[in-house]
Amino acid sequence: MVKLHFRRPYIQLIGIHVVLVLTYGCSKKQTTYGDRDVFRYNEHKNINSLDPAFSKDLADIWGVHQLFNGLVQMDNQLNVQPAIAKTWTISDNAKVYTFNLRSDVVFHKHALFGPDSTRKVVASDVEYSFNRILDPNVASPGSWVFQKVASFRTVNDSTFQIRLKQPFPAFLGLLTMKYCSVIPPEIVSYYGSDFRSNPIGTGPFKFKRWEENTKLVFRKNLQYFEKDSLGQTLPYLEAVAITFLPDKQSEFLQFAQGNIDFVSGLDASYKDEILTGDGHLKPKYQKTSRMIRGPYLNTEYLSFFMDTKEAEVLSPKLRKAISIGFDREKMITYLRNGIGIAANGGFIPEGLPGYRPSDSFEYNPELAKSLIDEFKAESGINRPKITLSTTSNYLSFCEFIQREIEKLGLEIAIEVLPASSLKEAKANGKLPFFRASWVADYPDAENYLSLFYRNNFAPNGPNYSHYSNATFDQLYEESYVISDPKERTMLYSKMDSIALSTYPVIPLYYDEVVRFSRKNVSGLGINPINLLELKAVKKTD
């Protein structure tokens, strides 16, 4: 029997400790697991579901990732690695993927599995899991993952096959998404929609307890199939404990007090408390904490809606003037304490094949002013004005750009909208000029370039700018059938250059993953998709 005890003041949620007491059989002998055995973090955005079919938001993805596996997985260098599938082959026409499953992967224990309380994963489980994502009655937001799939089938218990409609080199990357996790049919059938809070998977941790909005606990899966390089079974930790304090400032306070083991991201509420102006840990935190940072597949940008009737928005000269009229390096230094990479390349972020350094976006206020003056002379509009829509989280960035561009003769009005309103308005072409970001759904530059493909016009796709270029579309379609990585990378760079040559979007910066952890935590690591990987984490006293 397993007993969980939480010692904390219930109102303030300060000083969170988790002590796990295990009692074996009827014996009174107990083993107590203390602080070093439990990884603790806070999820300020809350967790909505632990069902992989609904793992859309990062908070849900982090939770689901601890509990489930897919056929394949991504390592920290964005290489696709085996998971439930030990090997796979791809046909000569690049349309048929055949996966050979491991024989030692079992689901977490549950009474529904019968006397053994568990069972081995077989190919029909994969087929069921994928069909469930496509089931309109389930309404999974991940159904788009299978848009290029013609069919899939169980060949035998250890063999699963997927046939694509057309070659798609990024397909294996798509299969690493949490939507594609393998789940047991009998458990889902029993719980129905309550599977969200009764998850059974194959992952390194198993579900133990969830008091929604308060705490969530995972326990070590003693039957997990992966091992480290020395042959030791993963994971090392005994448990993961998640709390749900609703704001980043309170979360950081818990970290500073040693009550949680890490925080992710750099929030305005504490950036000046923990970091120097040039992005290093302040001395008071260097003894207890460490910071790790690296490229994040997230491009922050401004976008123009190309189907508008507003002359200012439709002018390539004004779009270019805005793009080169503010100093990105200065913006990153003063507004993000040096965290982030100024977007002086294209839309594809640094860290992905296809990224291209460029001088097209370098700060040049003199040229920007002359372009604005040319627009005034040619259009007869002596006081050009454009409205930039944003959310409150990015108001400081927009105000920085506003001040810099207005010095050059172009007035920018800022409209602050709730996130949901901005999302709806940009999808339906109601915003001529807006701030946005694109976080990669899968680690391939094609995902970024999809924002410029004509057939992806919003609201039916991610082309929110309604950019259209026949040459770009032709190259985009050609990229599907190019299997050579170097050739595809060169094509991606060319497409990126074509799309941004007329400035339908203005990249601001490529984000960075930033993590602050206690010094007694090792093995946390970092990756460009900001996936929380805990199976190799250790803690010391």
Secondary structure, 3 states (H helix, E strand, C coil): CEEEEEECCCCCCCCCEEEEEEECCCCCCEEEECHHHEEEEECCCCCCCCCHHHCCCHHHHHHHHHHCCCCEEECCCCCEEECCEEEEEECCCCCEEEEEECCCCECCCCHHHCCCCCCECCHHHHHHHHHHHHCCCCCCCCHHHHCCEEEEEEEECCEEEEEECCCCCCHHHHHCCHHHCCCCHHHHHHHHHHHHHCCCCCCCEEEEEEECCCEEEEEECCCCCCECCCCCECCCCCEEEEECCCCHHHHHHHHHCCCCCEEECCCCCCHHHHECCCCCECHHHHCCEEEEEEEEEEEEEEEECCCCCCHHHHCHHHHHHHHHCCCHHHHHHHHHCCCCEECCCCCCCCCCCCCCCCCCCCCCHHHHHHHHHHHHHHHCCCCCEEEEEECHHHHHHHHHHHHHHHCCCCEEEEEECCHHHHHHHHHCCCCCEEEEEEECCCCCCHHHHHHHCHHHECCCCCECCCCCCHHHHHHHHHHCCCCCHHHHHHHHHHHHHHHHCCCCEEEEEEEEEEEEEECCEECCCCCCCCCCCCCCCEECC
